[in-house]
Amino acid sequence: MKRSAQPPFHLGDEAIAAGSRRTLELPMGNLITHTELHMPVHVVHGLRAGPRLFVCAAIHGDELNGIEVIRRLLAAAQLKRLHGTLIAVPMVNIHGVIQHSRYLPDRRDLNRVFPGSPDGSLAGRLAHLFMEKIVRHCTHGIDIHTGATHRCNLPQIRANLDDPETERLARAFGTPVLINAATRDGSLREVASELGITMLLYEGGEGLRFDEFSIRVGVRGILQVMRELGMVPRPSRPTRSPVEPFIARSSSWTRAPESGIMRTLRPLGARVKRDEALALIADPFGEKEIPVRAHQDGIVIGRTNLPLVNAGDALFHIARFSSPSRVASEVEAFQDAHQEAEPVDEALDPPIV
């Protein structure tokens, strides 16, 4: 007996019928010019019931990779057979995106003011809108981030891995590095957790830049999570061997011992040993040169791309693992596989070069 379609999905005053999709605009108030500002939201409402997943990007307005990840995700053919509902929000912090800024015009970090308030600051009002219109209606969420401006992150998942359901989905995403990260006060992940919403935070790439490798990893990872949730069908045969994820025991930054001009020696994903030279810092004439040495064994999961550094600047983010050599091998194989693989749909998303 054929099952009936699920009921329409309601977002504000709009009703999206089962088996359809629609782009909506959430009113965010006016700019100082009285120009209306809206948050674009795309809803794909499957014909059959299933989880309700939100995928969002640009909570920090200078973190752009997720915008492209969501564009490619929405073009994926797998969504034609969606069970449940996908809510895609490519630009949460519209103000920051327009200004090329991490923050809102009131200089607040949106990811520190959740759940917000309808009568609070500009940041608080935006957080409240996103919570009430999007997050509270979902069962799962994926929040896409990058490194800060001039910093690049190795693709990684940060989540509460002490929760079995969260760990299951983190492993399904398919990055070799998982960070068991505590939630921060006022973060979207903290508030979603309090509502019982399972959330992953995906990090990859650099602020104000598109990074093709991190974008591909993000698109494939989200689709793999959706398969794990039963939202989209699994492929008839695996396209590649699954990645073996490793959970970091801890992570910390190696900082600049001196100010100057830096030449980096170790890339993202590299295995490093304590006291190994990661970079060299010199004066403009090269008369004095000081090595930047690793403070612990581990894997480089983030680093600065800016060669001009001041003493104390965070330069290399190193994660500790019980078996760093195995992690390094898996990271190398992971990078090779994604750089050589075809995009999810080559006709729709030619690689960015």
N, C-alpha and C positions, 0 to 999 in steps of 0.2 A: 504494500500500500504506500503510495507516494505521500510524503509528509508535506504539510502546508507550509507556506512561507512564514518567516518570522514577522512580528509586527513592525511598523515603521519606527525609525529612530528619530527622536525629537532633539533638536538643538535650538534652544530659544523658541521662537515661534515657527520654526521650520520643521517639517516632517519629511524624512527621506524614506521612500518606500524600499522594501526589501528587493534586492537585486538591482539597485540603482546607485548612482554616485552624484555628488553635487559639491560645488565650491560655494562656500558661504563667507560672509564678512561679519565679524563681531565688532560692533561699535566700541571704540576706545575713547570717545570724546573728541574734542577739537584741538588743533594746534593753536598757537597764539595768533595765527592769521585767521582763525575761525574755519580753517579747512578741516573737514571731517577726516578722521583717521580710523582705519579698520584693521583688524587682525584677520588675515586670510586663513580659512580652515577648509580642508577638503575631506569629505566624508564618503567612504566606500562602505555601503551597507549590504552585506551578503544576503543571499536568498535564504540561507539556513542559519539557525541560531548558532552562537559560539562566543568566544571571548570578545571583549571590547577593548581594543588596544589603541592607546594614543602614542604617536611618535612625534616628538617636537625637537626643534633646533633653534639656535640663536637666542636662547635665554640670555646669553652674553652676546651683545650685538655685533662684536667683531669676530665671532666664531662662525664662519660661513660654510664650512664643509657640509654640515648637516642639511643646508638648503638644497644642495645638489644631490645629496643622498636621498632626500624625500622626493625630489623631482623624478629621479630614476626609479625609486620604489613605486611611485604611482603609475609608472609606465609599464610595470612588470606584468606579463601575461598571466601569471599565477593568480592575480587578483580577480580574474574573471570567474574563478571558482571559489571565491572567498566564503568561508563560514564565519559568522560573527560580524564585527564592525571594526574598521580601521579609521581612526581619526588622525589626520596628518596636519601638523601646524609647522610650516617651515620657518616662520619668523615670529617668535613670541615677543621679543623686545624690538618692536618696529622702530622706536625712537633710536635705539643704539645702532641698528643696521643702517639707518639713513645717515647717521653721524659718524659711521665707522668706529663706534665706541663700544667698549665692554659694558658701559654703564648707561643708566637713564639720564635725562637732563638734570635731575635732582642729585646726580652723582652717587646714587644708591646702586648697589649690586642686587639685581632682581632675585638672584638665587640665595639671598639672605633675608628676604622679607615675607616668604610664604608662611601662613596662608593669606596674608594680606588683610585688607579692610576696605569696604566700600567708601568709607569716609576718611581714609588715611592719606599718606603721601602719594605722589604719582606712582612710585614703585609699588606701594601697597595696594593701590587700586587696580593696577595691572595684574598683580599676583592674584588678587581676589577674583577678577574676571576670569582668568585662566583656570583657577581652581573650580569655580562654580559652573562654568559653561563646558569645560572639557574634562578635567581630571576626575571629578566626583562621579561622572557617568561611565567610568572605565574600570576594568578589572586588572589591566596590566598597562605598563608604560615603558617607553624607551626614550631617554633624554640624550641628545647628541651634542658633544662638546669637542673642542680642540684645545691645543695648548694656547697660552696667551700669545699676544703679538711678539714676534721674534723668538718664540719657543715652539718646538715641535715635539709632539708626543707619538711614541710607538702605539699603534692600535691596541687598545686594551679595554677591558670591562671592569668597572668599579661597581661594587654592589655589596649587599649584606649576605655574604656567603655562608653565614651561620644558619640561614634559613634554607631548608632543603629545596623548596620550590624555586627560590631565587637562584640557588646554585645550579639547579637543573637547567634553567633557561640561560644562565651565564655560560655554561659549558656548551649549550647548543649554539650560541652565537658564533663560536668558532675562532676566537682569538687565542693565541698561545699563552697570553699573560692575563691573569685575573687578579685583581686587587681586592682583598677583603677590607673594604673601606667603611669606616664609621660615618654615620650621617652628621651633617653640620647643622647647627641651629638655623632655622629659617630657610633651609634648602627644600626644593621641590621633593627630593627623595625622602627627606625626613617626614614631611607632611603626608605624602602618599603612603608611606609605610604605616603611619598612624591610622589611615583609613583602610588598611588591609589591602592596598594595591601593590602588587608585585612589580618592582621597578629595576631596570638596568640603566646604568650610565655608560655610554660609549664615548671613549676619548680617542682621537686620532688626528694627526696633522697639526697645522699652525694657524694662528689667528690671521684674518684678512688674506688668506690664501686658499686656493683650491689645491688639494693633494689627491691625485688620481688613485694612488695606492690606498689611502685611507678611505676614500669614497667607495671604491669597489668592495673593500672589506665591510664597510657599513651596510651597503645594500644587501650583500650576500648574507651578512650576519642577521639582519632583521628578518629576511625571508626564512632563514633557518630557524629562528625563534618562532615565527609564525607556523612553520611546519610542526615544530615541537608542540605547539598549542593546538594543533589540529585546525588551524585557520585556512591553510592552503595545502594542496596535495603534495606529498613527497614525490621526488622524481622516481621514474621507473627503475633507474639504476644510479648509484652514486657517481658523481662527476669526478670526485677525487677522494683520497683517503681522509678520514676525519682528523682534525687537529687534536692533539692531546694537550689540553690546557693545563697550566701550572699556576698554583695559587702562591702569590708572593707572601713571604713571612713578614716583611716590613719593607719600607722604602724611605729614602731620605736624599737630600741634595748635597752634592759636593760644591763648595763655594770657592770663589776666586780668592787666592791668598794675597793678591796684589792687583793694583790697577794697571791697565795697559791695553795692548792690542793682542787678541788671542787667535791662535791657530789651533783648530781642533784636530785631534788624532784618532778619535774613536767614534764610530757612527751609532745611530739608533739600533738597538737590538744586539749590540756587541756584548760579549762576555768580558768582564774586566776583573782584575785581581787587586786586592788591597795594595796600595802604594804604586800601582801602575800609572804611568803618565798618560793622562787623558787629553791634555792640551798643553800648549806653551804660551805664556804671556810675556811679551817683550815691550820695551819702550819703542818709540817710533824709529830709532836708529839701530836697534838690535844690539845695543851695548850691554843691556842687562836682560836676561831671559830666565824666567822661573817656570818650572813645570807645575801643572795642576794634577795632583795625584789622587787616585781613588781612595776614599776613606773606608771602603769595605769591598768584599767580593760581591759580585752580582751581575745584573744585566742592565744596560742603559735603556730606560724606558722613556726618557725625556731629556732634552738638552736645549740650550740657547743656540740660536743661529746668528746672534749679533756678535761681531768680533770685537767690539769696543766694550770693555768691562771695567767695573769698579771693584775694589776690594770688598768682599762680602757678597757679591752678586751670586745668585744661584745659577750654576752652569750645567751640571749633569745630574739627572734624577736617576738614582740607582736603586733597583729592587733586589732584595735578597731572596734566594730560593734554596731549598735543601739540595738541589742538584743543578747548579747553574750551567754546567756543560750540556746537559740534556735540554734545558730550556733554550740555550743559544742555538743548538742544532735544529730544534723545532721552529724557532723564530726564522732562521735562515731558510728552511724549507718552505715555511709559510709565505715569506716574502717572495721567493722564487715562483711559487704556485700562483699567487695573485697577480704578479707582474706579467706572467706569461699567459694567464687565462684570458679568454674572451670576456667582454662585458656581459652583464645579464641579458641584454638585448642589443647587439652590436648596431642594428639599424637605428635604434632610438637613442643610444648613448655612446657615441664614439668617444674614445678616451681623450681626456684633456692633456695636452702636452705643453 
